[in-house]
Amino acid sequence: MKLEVIGDPVLHSKSPAIHGAMLAALGLDVPYTAHVVRRGELPDYLRWARDSGVTGFNATMPHKEDLLPLLDEIDPAAKTVGAVNTVCLRDGRWVGFSTDGAGAVAALRDGLGVEPAGLTATLLGAGGAARAVALALSAAGARVWVCNRTLSRAQALCRQDPHRRAMPMDFAPATLAHLCRESGLLVNCTNLGMAGCPRQFEKLDFLDALPDGAAVFDLIYHPAETELLARARRRGLNTLNGLPMLVNQAVLALEHFLDRPLDRKAMGSAAAAALAPARNTRPF
Ligand code: NAP
């Protein structure tokens, strides 16, 4: 058995550390390495991987969508999202899964005690991560306002929602404040606030409109606390960064690779422990 994460860039990926820690905790001597695969190289990579004994891989940018037509089978949740982040070789067939959305919902449940069923959520962004999270929240029973700078992308995302609980909105401060008033959860799925991203939210006043007791989830984990989370915390709201989602999606991916259920809490702890010293992250 041999596992990889592919992408470009990929050498910064936390996946080898996370999966390495989980595999070690299971007592399995399975290599998991990062492999630079450029856009356009996927068909060659799939041939090479099969010949080289790779039994599964995670995919990051720019491959999550390009993989779809190249696989033999795609899990229904990944089909809805239109992207895969986990691919396993099963009986000689490449099978694709998406664990980002389920990882986010698990992080919200475990980290904040948030149950999506019946909840109204304001979600910022309509990129790949937003699509996975919005569709998973909707599938779990939440009503999701998808607010994006480019409205057409929010509209396209919501058209993909089979449950019709995701609704497109613009990104104007007044819109965000209006929606926050009705929301028990705010999720940031944009790049704003991420280390290395030159842009920040121009205003965070919309946080003041959230009801007391609301939760704020930022998918970003570097920095461990974005300006958005710091302000939400100062307001007394419940906050969570993106690290538990990163860890949870990896635990779910490893369950696919090994084709068996795992002790998710034990796996999450092993993975978090492997990351904590490097990132000075909060426990969760
Ligand atoms: P993406 O596909 O490039 O989407 C980026 C989103 O951010 C788009 O909705 C974009 O809006 C919006 N955006 C960018 N700059 C903006 C600005 N100046 N003002 C307003 N909106 C802006 O990226 P992604 O893959 O979805 O990732 C988004 C974030 O999630 C990143 O910070 C990433 O690190 C994080 N993430 C975390 C995890 C985890 O496990 N915790 C997993 C995946 C991603 P437009 O459509 O208008 O361009």
Residues whose N, C-alpha, C, O or C-beta is under 5 A from the ligand:
A	BS01	NAP	G125 A126 G127 G128 A129 A130 N148 R149 T150 R153 C189 T190 N191 M194 R199 L219 I220 G242 L243 M245 L246
